[in-house]
Amino acid sequence: MLKYLVVALIALGIYIGVTYKDQIEDLTDSRQFEEVHDVFEDASDRAADAASDLSDKLEGLSN
């Protein structure tokens, strides 16, 4: 009986999470954190690309 109760509570939690996802994100302000994370990832990618370009140029100069 306890197993069924646990499964029902998990299913209810998943249903609430899927149904009210936007409202939950608004309450926790997690969208702002996601935007900051995206900006950080973009900056990291640009820095990695710049480092790769510089290393390629350095290899070209040494040859």
C-alpha positions as a Markdown table, in Angstrom:
| # | Residue | x | y | z |
|---|---|---|---|---|
| 1 | Met | 0.0 | 0.0 | 0.0 |
| 2 | Leu | 2.9 | 2.3 | 0.8 |
| 3 | Lys | 4.4 | 1.8 | -2.6 |
| 4 | Tyr | 1.2 | 2.9 | -4.3 |
| 5 | Leu | 1.0 | 6.0 | -2.1 |
| 6 | Val | 4.6 | 6.9 | -3.0 |
| 7 | Val | 4.0 | 6.3 | -6.7 |
| 8 | Ala | 0.8 | 8.5 | -6.6 |
| 9 | Leu | 2.7 | 11.3 | -4.8 |
| 10 | Ile | 5.5 | 11.2 | -7.4 |
| 11 | Ala | 3.0 | 11.2 | -10.2 |
| 12 | Leu | 1.2 | 14.2 | -8.6 |
| 13 | Gly | 4.5 | 16.0 | -8.2 |
| 14 | Ile | 5.3 | 15.5 | -11.9 |
| 15 | Tyr | 1.9 | 16.6 | -13.0 |
| 16 | Ile | 2.1 | 19.8 | -10.9 |
| 17 | Gly | 5.7 | 20.4 | -12.2 |
| 18 | Val | 4.6 | 20.1 | -15.8 |
| 19 | Thr | 1.4 | 22.0 | -15.5 |
| 20 | Tyr | 2.6 | 24.9 | -13.5 |
| 21 | Lys | 6.2 | 25.1 | -14.8 |
| 22 | Asp | 6.0 | 28.7 | -15.9 |
| 23 | Gln | 4.4 | 29.9 | -12.7 |
| 24 | Ile | 7.0 | 28.1 | -10.6 |
| 25 | Glu | 9.9 | 29.6 | -12.7 |
| 26 | Asp | 8.3 | 33.0 | -12.2 |
| 27 | Leu | 8.1 | 32.5 | -8.4 |
| 28 | Thr | 11.7 | 31.3 | -8.1 |
| 29 | Asp | 13.1 | 33.8 | -10.7 |
| 30 | Ser | 15.0 | 30.9 | -12.3 |
| 31 | Arg | 14.6 | 32.4 | -15.8 |
| 32 | Gln | 16.9 | 35.3 | -14.8 |
| 33 | Phe | 19.5 | 32.8 | -13.7 |
| 34 | Glu | 19.1 | 30.9 | -17.0 |
| 35 | Glu | 19.6 | 34.1 | -18.9 |
| 36 | Val | 22.8 | 34.9 | -16.9 |
| 37 | His | 24.0 | 31.4 | -17.5 |
| 38 | Asp | 23.4 | 31.7 | -21.3 |
| 39 | Val | 25.3 | 34.9 | -21.4 |
| 40 | Phe | 28.2 | 33.3 | -19.5 |
| 41 | Glu | 28.3 | 30.4 | -21.9 |
| 42 | Asp | 28.3 | 32.7 | -24.9 |
| 43 | Ala | 31.2 | 34.7 | -23.4 |
| 44 | Ser | 33.1 | 31.4 | -22.7 |
| 45 | Asp | 32.5 | 30.2 | -26.2 |
| 46 | Arg | 33.8 | 33.5 | -27.6 |
| 47 | Ala | 36.9 | 33.4 | -25.4 |
| 48 | Ala | 37.6 | 29.8 | -26.5 |
| 49 | Asp | 37.2 | 30.8 | -30.1 |
| 50 | Ala | 39.5 | 33.8 | -29.7 |
| 51 | Ala | 42.1 | 31.6 | -28.0 |
| 52 | Ser | 41.9 | 29.0 | -30.8 |
| 53 | Asp | 42.3 | 31.8 | -33.4 |
| 54 | Leu | 45.3 | 33.2 | -31.6 |
| 55 | Ser | 47.0 | 29.8 | -31.3 |
| 56 | Asp | 46.4 | 29.1 | -35.0 |
| 57 | Lys | 48.0 | 32.5 | -35.9 |
| 58 | Leu | 50.9 | 31.7 | -33.6 |
| 59 | Glu | 51.4 | 28.4 | -35.3 |
| 60 | Gly | 51.3 | 30.1 | -38.7 |
| 61 | Leu | 53.9 | 32.6 | -37.6 |
| 62 | Ser | 56.3 | 30.0 | -36.3 |
| 63 | Asn | 56.3 | 28.1 | -39.6 |
